[in-house]
């Protein structure tokens, strides 16, 4: 018979292990999203010689729209004025920003010369529940490109809400600064027009 004290210790250990399993599962889920995006980008690069812009767009759009929380990212880019916008304007902004984001990836990742991605399987968990997944893009240069994905869990899955170049340069902060004058001078309609213009330019 197992002594009572030993039994209690074993029971506590098993309970502790059980409690830790969801945390470890959560930690693994965030890098899986980043890996899925990186794999799609690498596929687009490898098929760059046989795909035109429209082909890369069709290849990448489903993955990007799934892995990035584009509605949330649009709200952050717009800033405080988002709260005063009517639903129709918000939806137009989300649609325009989403289309532009997909087009940007399709334009950037269009050729292949031995590049590869490395995704850190251990994310940096934040106090607010978000996570940062560190990735590197090896291009043949001595120093790889560091891309860190800020991720948040919603609707049962981890999604990207910002991208940091070299660990410090926030893509959303850069976009917000870029669009602030357009929003201030022309409102939502002006930013929608600008985003659509940029998307059209990328497609050419």
Residue pairs with C-beta under 8 A, 6 or more apart in sequence:
2 10
26 153
27 122
27 123
27 125
27 131
28 121
29 153
29 157
29 158
30 123
30 131
30 133
30 151
30 153
30 158
31 119
31 120
31 121
31 122
31 123
31 133
32 158
33 67
33 133
33 149
33 151
33 157
33 158
33 159
33 160
34 67
34 119
34 133
34 135
34 149
34 151
34 160
35 117
35 119
36 63
36 66
36 67
37 63
37 64
37 67
37 68
37 149
37 160
38 117
38 119
38 135
39 117
40 59
40 60
40 63
40 64
41 60
41 105
41 109
41 117
42 109
42 112
42 115
42 116
42 117
43 59
44 51
44 56
44 59
44 60
44 105
44 106
44 109
44 110
45 109
45 110
45 111
45 112
45 115
46 112
47 55
47 56
47 59
48 56
48 109
48 110
48 111
48 112
49 111
49 112
51 59
51 110
53 106
53 107
53 110
53 202
53 203
54 203
56 106
56 109
56 110
57 102
57 103
57 106
57 203
60 102
60 105
60 106
60 109
61 102
64 70
64 101
64 102
64 105
65 98
65 102
66 159
67 159
67 160
68 101
68 159
68 160
68 161
69 152
69 154
69 159
69 160
69 161
70 94
70 97
70 98
70 101
71 94
71 98
72 152
72 161
73 97
73 101
73 161
73 162
73 172
74 90
74 93
74 94
74 97
74 98
75 82
75 90
76 161
76 162
76 172
76 176
77 97
77 172
77 175
77 176
77 179
78 85
78 93
78 176
78 179
78 183
78 188
78 191
79 176
79 180
79 183
81 183
81 187
81 188
82 90
85 93
85 188
89 188
89 189
89 192
90 188
92 188
92 192
93 188
93 191
93 192
93 195
96 191
96 192
96 195
96 196
96 199
97 195
99 195
99 196
99 199
100 195
100 196
100 198
100 199
100 202
103 198
103 199
103 202
103 203
104 202
106 202
107 202
113 139
113 140
114 140
115 137
115 138
115 139
115 140
116 137
116 138
117 135
117 136
117 137
117 138
118 135
118 136
118 138
118 144
119 133
119 134
119 135
120 133
120 134
120 135
123 131
123 132
123 133
123 134
123 151
124 131
124 132
124 134
125 131
126 132
129 152
129 153
130 150
130 151
130 152
130 161
131 150
131 151
131 152
131 158
132 148
132 149
132 150
132 151
132 164
133 148
133 149
133 151
134 146
134 148
134 167
135 146
135 147
135 148
135 149
136 144
136 145
136 146
136 147
137 144
137 145
137 147
138 144
139 145
145 165
145 166
146 165
146 166
146 167
147 163
147 164
147 165
148 163
148 164
148 167
149 160
149 162
149 163
149 164
150 160
150 161
150 162
150 163
150 164
151 158
151 159
151 160
151 161
152 158
152 159
152 161
153 159
161 172
162 170
162 171
162 172
163 170
163 171
164 170
164 171
165 171
179 191
179 194
182 190
182 191
182 194
183 190
183 191
186 193
